[in-house]
């Protein structure tokens, strides 16, 4: 045992730079991800902010009171519908776009054009949702938006379309902006997977007379299948939060308003308002805790389904 400890100590000394970086990463994870999880007990306690930090542990236990209150709340069905519909639309409509974009970029033979398209496609990922909402206001405002002005002057409509205020347009605008912002970034993963496919497979298929679409269908898509499955599992795991193409919370919080509230308010924004605006921290924690349980369940189920079909899962 003593020799083993000495061996570990010597190895740590030789690799002290790498070990230090690793320990800093672990420390950050523990400090900001694991220790805050102690706050979950607020969901089962009658906590008031006036009690201070010590009140987290000394407050009265109330069991599942806040869980029951949320499920029986008159807004529960509307919040659940908005969250599920928005997340489902993003998963179904936005998930295939990065795959298609990666295939199109990989098939492009003009190197300069290929680099320009790739750079332009993933640059929006670095724009914050605050700026995206501002850009959307400039483009789609009912009275002064560029798009509405073009539609009115072109005679396509007599007055501006309320893209940002009418409840019926919120889901479509959210999905559209999410695709524009995140597709190029996620396409990088699939481009990396495509670059790992053996080029001789394409050459052999070409010699055998396979066309471009046939090569994509029988070589490219099967070659990136494991990457697609992994990203899909991660997207399903964060399904209620918006998946791979953006935060539902940020979109709903920034683009939601009193007019489109019927479709823009989701579970995350509701929990935020309950906690920060009304000071009901225990109730807000219970709401978020329910969402976390659903997300973990979705990850486990999707991973098992992937394993069932002999695909590589996350664990």
Buried (B, 14 or more C-beta within 10 A) or exposed (E): EEEEEEEEEEEEEEEEEEEEEEEEEEEEEEEEEEEEEEBEBBBBBBBEEEBEEEBBEEBEEBEEBBBEBBBEBEEBEBBBEBBBEBBEBBBEBBBEBBBEBBBBBBEEEEEEEBEEBBEEBBEBBEEEBEEBBEBBBEEBBBEEBEBBEEBBEEEEEEEBBBBBBBBEBBBEBBBBBBBBBBBBBBBBBBBEBBEEBEEEBBEEBEEEEBEEEEBBEEBBBEBBEBBBBBBBBBBBBBBBBBBBBBBBBBBBBBBBEEEBBEBBBBBBBBBBBBBEEEEBBBBBBBBBBBBEEBBEEBBBEBBEBBEEEEBEBBE
